[in-house]
Amino acid sequence: MQNKSLGTAIAQRRKELGMTQLALAEKMGVTDKAVSKWERDLSHS
């Protein structure tokens, strides 16, 4: 089993739920830019 990054896991689950980065960001109270950074493993905060 291959380990996947946190960003990959976030992106995969978001897509499984049929959500856009913006929709996820709004639910979490962050910006879509933050979600994008998470998914690209550029930030973990």
ABEGO torsion letter per residue (X at the ends): XBBBBAAAAAAAAAAAAGBBAAAAAAAAGBBAAAAAAAAAGABAX
